[in-house]
Amino acid sequence: MRVWLEADAPRVACRRHGPTVIAVPWARHGAGHTRAFDAQTAWLAAECSKTASAALMRTSWRTVGAIVERFVADRDRAVDRLAGLSRIGIDEISYRRGQKYMTVVVDHDTATVVWMADGHGKAVLDRFFDALGTARTELLTHISADGASWIAEVLARRAPGATRVMDPFHFIAWATDALDTERRASWNRSRRELGDAERARALKDSRFALWKNEADLTDRQAVKLTWIAATDPRLHRAWRLKEALRAVFTLARTRPRAALKALDRWISWARRCRIDTFVDLQRRIRRHYTAIRAALSTGMSNGLIESTNTKTRLIIRRGFGFHSAEAIIALVMLTLAGDKPTLPGRQPRTE
């Protein structure tokens, strides 16, 4: 059954805009659908793919995109997302093969996305600070980010008064990479210099035992570590360095001051350990020393923005790819930047 609704929409002669149709309460100006139709389509777009939304609502993929843009524009018309920012997180996310990235900025206090743009690098991040303005930039107290040099350079230039916080996950990952480099070096020594194929094979199979947290080791992995301690003291010392650095991060959750002292002791140990990869690692940590200390003392991390990136990848995967970064950004802003759309006639669910 088909239903046609007709309503008068008188034309008026506006002195500023000329002849135009007056606004009606049940549809947005210039839209070919009612507000209820737009609201239901926006809700579907937030919950499933745009293709499925278009099929269910019997419209086109592009129309769903236009409805999403209209919904976000209406929702955010009276909202300045860059107002009142104090603690923010900055990161980049890959959205397509071929080094295609987007830059994301989140608000730690509201757990929402406040800015997103296609591309990455100093020029893109400068655009965010241009939009934020000098006065509001001076209100920033903490900025969390990874160890990317381009982020550090822009923050030093555009927000020198804010404390840069180095995401702890990344310097633990650096330690894991240093350990794996030492494991491969030990494997090569066994295979090439000593000609011990059996030992080389055992070292090759020890990757997960060395990577894993000590408390989470299986019995078999614990035996493997005991064997490494007895046969390769250098590799076992590298593992202990990795675990000691992880313990610094764990200690910071309950005793931040003790963690700061433990970090200094770790740097001193790594400087004297005579394992090149960890000597290089302590130099790298010293370059980011202030930002890492800020992470240990404040408890801030990039966990929120990593969660945002995971949800963004889910949006991309759910849509089986997108024609443009703008389409991804529109859906991210729809779902992660404020109140999500609700079905017409339904009250939003409260937790």
C-alpha positions as CSV (number, residue, x, y, z in Angstrom):
1,M,0.0,0.0,0.0
2,R,1.3,3.4,-0.9
3,V,0.4,6.6,0.9
4,W,0.9,10.2,-0.4
5,L,1.0,13.1,2.0
6,E,0.3,16.6,0.7
7,A,0.8,19.8,2.5
8,D,0.9,23.4,1.5
9,A,4.3,25.1,1.7
10,P,3.7,28.8,0.7
11,R,6.3,30.8,-1.1
12,V,7.4,34.0,0.4
13,A,9.3,37.0,-1.0
14,C,12.3,37.5,1.3
15,R,14.1,40.8,0.9
16,R,17.4,39.1,1.6
17,H,17.1,35.7,-0.2
18,G,14.4,36.5,-2.7
19,P,11.4,34.1,-3.4
20,T,11.7,31.0,-1.2
21,V,9.5,28.4,0.3
22,I,8.8,28.9,4.0
23,A,10.2,26.4,6.5
24,V,7.9,23.6,7.6
25,P,8.2,21.8,11.0
26,W,8.1,18.3,9.6
27,A,11.0,18.5,7.1
28,R,14.4,20.2,6.8
29,H,14.6,23.0,4.3
30,G,15.8,21.7,0.9
31,A,15.3,18.1,1.9
32,G,13.1,15.6,0.0
33,H,12.2,13.6,3.1
34,T,10.5,14.2,6.4
35,R,12.4,14.7,9.6
36,A,11.1,11.3,10.8
37,F,12.5,9.6,7.7
38,D,15.8,11.4,8.1
39,A,16.0,10.4,11.8
40,Q,15.3,6.7,11.1
41,T,17.8,6.6,8.2
42,A,20.4,8.3,10.5
43,W,19.8,5.7,13.2
44,L,20.2,2.9,10.7
45,A,23.4,4.4,9.4
46,A,24.8,4.5,12.9
47,E,23.9,0.8,13.5
48,C,24.6,-0.9,10.2
49,S,26.1,-0.3,6.8
50,K,25.0,2.5,4.5
51,T,24.2,0.0,1.8
52,A,21.8,-1.9,4.2
53,S,20.3,1.4,5.3
54,A,19.7,2.4,1.7
55,A,18.1,-0.9,0.9
56,L,15.8,-0.9,3.9
57,M,14.7,2.7,3.4
58,R,14.4,2.3,-0.3
59,T,16.7,5.1,-1.2
60,S,20.3,5.5,-2.5
61,W,23.7,5.2,-0.9
62,R,24.4,8.9,-1.6
63,T,21.1,9.9,-0.1
64,V,22.0,8.1,3.1
65,G,25.2,10.1,3.2
66,A,23.4,13.4,2.6
67,I,21.0,12.6,5.5
68,V,23.9,11.7,7.8
69,E,25.5,15.1,7.0
70,R,22.3,16.9,7.6
71,F,21.7,15.1,10.9
72,V,25.2,15.9,12.2
73,A,24.9,19.6,11.0
74,D,21.6,20.0,12.8
75,R,22.8,18.3,16.0
76,D,26.0,20.3,16.1
77,R,24.7,23.7,15.0
78,A,24.5,25.0,18.5
79,V,27.5,23.1,19.8
80,D,31.2,24.2,19.6
81,R,33.1,21.0,19.9
82,L,36.4,22.8,20.4
83,A,35.1,24.9,23.4
84,G,36.3,24.1,26.9
85,L,39.0,21.6,25.8
86,S,41.5,20.9,28.6
87,R,42.9,17.3,28.0
88,I,43.0,16.0,24.5
89,G,44.5,13.0,22.7
90,I,45.9,13.0,19.2
91,D,46.6,10.1,16.9
92,E,46.4,8.9,13.3
93,I,44.5,6.0,11.8
94,S,45.1,4.2,8.5
95,Y,41.9,3.8,6.5
96,R,43.0,2.5,3.2
97,R,46.0,0.7,1.7
98,G,48.7,2.9,0.2
99,Q,49.5,5.1,3.3
100,K,46.1,6.7,3.5
101,Y,45.7,8.2,7.0
102,M,43.3,10.4,9.0
103,T,44.1,12.5,12.0
104,V,41.8,12.2,15.1
105,V,41.5,14.4,18.1
106,V,39.5,13.3,21.1
107,D,38.5,15.0,24.4
108,H,39.6,12.9,27.4
109,D,37.0,14.5,29.6
110,T,33.9,13.8,27.5
111,A,35.2,10.7,25.7
112,T,34.1,12.1,22.3
113,V,35.7,12.9,19.0
114,V,36.1,16.6,18.6
115,W,38.0,16.9,15.3
116,M,38.9,14.7,12.4
117,A,40.6,15.3,9.1
118,D,41.9,13.5,6.1
119,G,45.7,13.1,6.0
120,H,48.3,13.3,8.7
121,G,51.5,15.2,9.4
122,K,52.4,18.7,10.6
123,A,50.3,20.6,8.1
124,V,47.1,18.7,9.1
125,L,47.7,19.1,12.8
126,D,48.4,22.8,12.3
127,R,44.9,23.0,10.8
128,F,43.4,21.7,14.1
129,F,45.3,24.4,16.1
130,D,44.2,27.0,13.6
131,A,40.6,26.0,14.2
132,L,41.1,25.9,17.9
133,G,42.7,29.4,18.0
134,T,45.4,30.8,20.3
135,A,43.1,31.7,23.2
136,R,41.6,28.2,23.5
137,T,45.0,26.5,22.9
138,E,46.4,28.2,26.0
139,L,43.7,26.5,28.0
140,L,45.0,23.0,27.1
141,T,46.7,21.4,30.1
142,H,47.6,17.8,28.8
143,I,47.9,16.3,25.3
144,S,48.4,12.6,25.0
145,A,50.0,11.2,21.8
146,D,52.5,8.5,20.7
147,G,56.1,9.2,20.0
148,A,55.7,10.5,16.5
149,S,58.2,13.3,15.9
150,W,55.8,15.3,13.8
151,I,53.3,15.5,16.6
152,A,56.0,16.5,19.1
153,E,57.3,19.2,16.8
154,V,53.8,20.8,16.3
155,L,52.9,20.6,20.0
156,A,56.2,22.3,21.0
157,R,55.4,25.1,18.5
158,R,51.7,25.5,18.9
159,A,50.9,24.4,22.5
160,P,54.1,24.9,24.5
161,G,52.2,25.4,27.7
162,A,50.5,22.0,27.6
163,T,52.1,18.9,29.1
164,R,52.7,16.3,26.4
165,V,51.9,12.8,27.7
166,M,53.6,9.8,26.0
167,D,51.2,6.9,25.7
168,P,52.7,4.1,28.0
169,F,51.7,1.4,25.6
170,H,54.1,2.6,23.0
171,F,57.3,2.5,25.1
172,I,56.4,-1.0,26.4
173,A,56.0,-1.9,22.7
174,W,59.5,-0.5,22.1
175,A,60.9,-2.8,24.8
176,T,59.2,-5.8,23.2
177,D,60.6,-4.9,19.8
178,A,64.1,-4.5,21.3
179,L,63.7,-7.9,23.0
180,D,62.7,-9.5,19.7
181,T,65.7,-8.0,17.9
182,E,67.9,-9.6,20.5
183,R,66.1,-12.9,20.2
184,R,66.7,-12.9,16.4
185,A,70.4,-12.0,17.0
186,S,70.8,-14.9,19.4
187,W,69.0,-17.2,16.8
188,N,71.4,-16.1,14.1
189,R,74.5,-16.7,16.4
190,S,73.3,-20.2,17.1
191,R,72.5,-21.0,13.5
192,R,75.6,-19.4,11.8
193,E,78.4,-19.1,14.2
194,L,77.8,-22.1,16.5
195,G,76.1,-24.3,13.9
196,D,73.7,-25.6,16.5
197,A,70.5,-26.1,14.5
198,E,68.6,-27.6,17.4
199,R,69.3,-24.7,19.7
200,A,68.4,-22.2,16.9
201,R,65.1,-24.0,16.4
202,A,64.3,-23.8,20.1
203,L,65.1,-20.0,20.1
204,K,62.9,-19.5,17.1
205,D,60.0,-21.1,19.0
206,S,60.6,-19.0,22.1
207,R,59.0,-15.7,20.7
208,F,55.7,-15.9,22.6
209,A,57.3,-17.1,25.8
210,L,59.5,-13.9,25.7
211,W,56.8,-11.6,24.6
212,K,54.2,-12.7,27.2
213,N,53.8,-11.1,30.6
214,E,55.5,-13.2,33.3
215,A,52.3,-13.8,35.2
216,D,50.5,-15.1,32.2
217,L,53.1,-17.7,31.1
218,T,51.9,-21.3,30.6
219,D,53.9,-24.1,32.2
220,R,55.5,-24.9,28.9
221,Q,56.5,-21.3,28.3
222,A,57.9,-21.1,31.9
223,V,60.1,-24.1,31.2
224,K,61.3,-22.4,28.0
225,L,62.3,-19.3,29.9
226,T,64.2,-21.4,32.4
227,W,66.1,-23.1,29.6
228,I,66.9,-19.6,28.1
229,A,68.2,-18.4,31.5
230,A,70.5,-21.5,31.7
231,T,71.8,-21.4,28.1
232,D,71.6,-17.8,27.0
233,P,72.1,-15.3,29.9
234,R,72.3,-12.3,27.5
235,L,68.9,-13.0,26.0
236,H,67.5,-13.7,29.5
237,R,68.8,-10.4,30.7
238,A,67.1,-8.7,27.8
239,W,63.8,-10.3,28.8
240,R,64.3,-9.1,32.4
241,L,64.8,-5.6,31.1
242,K,61.5,-5.8,29.2
243,E,59.7,-7.1,32.2
244,A,61.2,-4.5,34.5
245,L,60.0,-1.7,32.2
246,R,56.5,-3.2,32.1
247,A,56.6,-3.3,35.9
248,V,57.2,0.4,36.0
249,F,54.0,1.0,34.0
250,T,52.1,-1.4,36.3
251,L,53.4,0.3,39.4
252,A,52.3,3.7,38.2
253,R,48.7,2.6,38.5
254,T,48.9,2.6,42.2
255,R,52.1,4.3,43.2
256,P,53.1,6.9,40.6
257,R,55.9,8.4,42.6
258,A,57.5,5.0,43.1
259,A,57.1,4.4,39.4
260,L,59.1,7.6,38.6
261,K,62.0,6.4,40.7
262,A,61.7,2.9,39.2
263,L,61.9,4.5,35.7
264,D,65.2,6.2,36.6
265,R,66.6,3.0,38.0
266,W,65.6,1.2,34.8
267,I,67.3,3.8,32.6
268,S,70.5,3.4,34.6
269,W,70.4,-0.4,34.3
270,A,69.7,-0.3,30.6
271,R,72.6,2.2,30.0
272,R,75.0,-0.3,31.6
273,C,73.5,-3.6,30.3
274,R,75.8,-3.9,27.2
275,I,72.9,-5.0,25.0
276,D,72.9,-2.6,22.1
277,T,69.1,-2.7,21.5
278,F,68.3,-1.8,25.1
279,V,71.1,0.8,25.2
280,D,69.4,2.4,22.2
281,L,66.0,2.1,23.9
282,Q,67.1,3.9,27.0
283,R,68.4,6.8,24.8
284,R,65.0,6.8,23.0
285,I,63.2,6.9,26.4
286,R,65.4,9.7,27.6
287,R,64.4,11.8,24.5
288,H,60.8,11.4,25.5
289,Y,61.6,11.5,29.3
290,T,59.3,14.4,30.3
291,A,56.4,13.0,28.3
292,I,56.8,9.5,29.8
293,R,57.1,10.9,33.3
294,A,53.9,12.8,32.7
295,A,52.1,9.5,31.7
296,L,53.3,7.8,34.8
297,S,52.3,10.6,37.1
298,T,48.9,11.5,35.6
299,G,47.7,8.0,34.6
300,M,46.7,9.3,31.1
301,S,47.1,7.2,28.0
302,N,45.9,7.0,24.5
303,G,43.5,4.2,25.4
304,L,40.4,6.4,24.6
305,I,41.7,7.3,21.1
306,E,42.8,3.7,20.5
307,S,39.2,2.7,21.2
308,T,38.0,5.4,18.8
309,N,40.3,4.0,16.1
310,T,39.0,0.5,16.7
311,K,35.4,1.7,16.3
312,T,36.4,3.6,13.2
313,R,37.9,0.5,11.7
314,L,34.7,-1.3,12.5
315,I,32.7,1.4,10.6
316,I,35.0,1.0,7.6
317,R,34.8,-2.8,7.7
318,R,31.0,-2.7,8.2
319,G,30.7,-0.5,5.1
320,F,33.0,-2.7,3.0
321,G,35.1,0.3,2.3
322,F,34.3,3.9,1.5
323,H,34.7,6.1,-1.6
324,S,36.2,8.9,0.4
325,A,37.6,9.9,3.8
326,E,34.8,12.4,4.1
327,A,32.2,9.6,4.2
328,I,34.1,7.9,7.0
329,I,34.5,11.1,8.9
330,A,30.7,11.9,8.6
331,L,29.8,8.5,10.1
332,V,32.5,8.8,12.8
333,M,31.1,12.2,13.8
334,L,27.6,10.7,13.7
335,T,28.4,7.9,16.1
336,L,31.4,9.0,18.2
337,A,31.1,12.8,18.5
338,G,27.9,13.3,20.4
339,D,24.5,12.0,21.0
340,K,23.7,9.2,18.6
341,P,20.4,9.3,16.7
342,T,17.4,7.6,18.2
343,L,14.4,6.0,16.4
344,P,11.5,8.4,15.9
345,G,9.1,8.1,18.8
346,R,11.6,6.3,21.0
347,Q,13.2,7.7,24.1
348,P,17.0,7.3,24.2
349,R,18.1,4.3,26.3
350,T,19.8,5.2,29.6
351,E,22.4,3.0,31.1
